[in-house]
Amino acid sequence: MPRLSALMGSGITVPLSPGFPCVTCPVQANMTTGVGPEQHGVIANGFYYRDKGDVEMWTAWNECIQAPQLWQALKEHDPALTSAVWFPLHSKGAKADFICTPAPIHNPDGSESLWCYTVPTELYGELRDAIGHFPLMNFWGPMANIKSTAWIVDSAIVGAMKFQPRFSYIYLPHLDYAAQKFGPDSPQALAALGDLDACIGKLVEGYAEAGINDVLWLAASEYVINNVNAVSYPNRILRQAGLLSIREENGLEYLVPGDSAAWAMVDHQLAHVFVKNPADVAKVAALLKADPQVEEVLAGAERGKYGLNHERSGEIVLISKPNAWFAYYWWLDDAKAPSFARTVDIHRKPGYDPVEMFIDMPARAIPLNATLVKGSHGYPDKDGTRSGVLLASDANGISTSSVKDTDVAGIVLRSFGVQ
């Protein structure tokens, strides 16, 4: 990554330890709030609302974050200090001055129209006219590629030229795809580094052209993706124990979380198991401990071991073995899989599904084969071997040994004289 290396020049590169769970939404919240899930409440890439029996994966609205974010502290410090927030999760409705994040319009006929949520509202129309629609199909799924990251960079440059933000927080997702699909050491994953590096170079040049100079550049990885070769199916285990509630419709089986005695919301190498009756927690925990792909089963106060003792967490938290990950599947016969299982549908599935990156082109369907996935993340960074990296163009005020993701907000704030 020569452009990134040149940008950091005489700066510093230090290990960056992600908080648990090491998945997108919690880690991003850690970085922008300076606190962990027990305080900001983002316990996974999704939430289960017990009172309604509803699951919501990839929540868009910022109100789910229960702690102030760093752009709020910057604004309190100096009302003239503006912030641009580009594509992090949970950014709709954030208290930043300028925002851009995907927000496709769901039409009555079931189709989607490309669109983004922006602040100011009219900004997306201007971006669309200048650089085209955001390529949502390249942001996730079988067509995920560098085009989505390239659009994010191009739109951020347009925003920089128009608004001259003092602080920019930009999420570039490209390294997620090949590392999970083919493995973190694959030729495809290594090629993705070069693709991203070119985009970083364009971003830096664009900010310079916008007249934004004397910049402290920080590049922070969210987590480390590891090789996996095994899969756990906790919902199938719970179903076979008679704890899962299933509704059959047109011969297909659908999970009913609100009626289930216990069910699992899976998220890479983490799973939250929601148990309706407190008296069943010990029984369910013992059942899941028998799964050879499960390393830790944490119930009740035990969840505090990794900072997940929060009311939104499942009564039980599962951590897979380092070489395994959790799939959401509950059906025992693929012919009875729900209609959305073979489609890219990040909102109807009660858990993260990396198999969406694979597609059987002749059938135009996602295969129901979780063993295809070669990389995953989420396993706790217990000993530093799963630390990512923080790069800074100026080493002033940054630890030379290692930092945690919750330290990132403080680094930003200190650079503006806030702390």
Secondary structure, 3 states (H helix, E strand, C coil): CHHHHHHHCCCEEEEEECCCCCCHHHHHHHHHHCCCHHHHCCCCCEEEECCCCEEEECCCEHHHCCCCCHHHHHHHHCCCCCEEEECCCCCECCCCCEEEEECCEECCCCCEECCEEEECCCHHHHHHHHHCCCCHHHCCCCCCCHHHHHHHHHHHHHHHHHHCCCEEEECCCCHHHHHHHHCCCCHHHHHHHHHHHHHHHHHHHHHHHCCCCCCCCEEECCCCCEECCEEECHHHHHHHCCCCCEEEECCEEEECHHHCCEEEEEECCEEEEEECCHHHHHHHHHHHHCCCCEEEEEEHHHHHHHCCCCCCCCCEEEEECCCEEECCCCCCCHHHCCHHHHCCCCCCCCECCHHHHCCECCCCECCCCHHHCCEECCCCCCCCCCCEEEEECCCCCCCCCCEEHHHHHHHHHHHCCCC
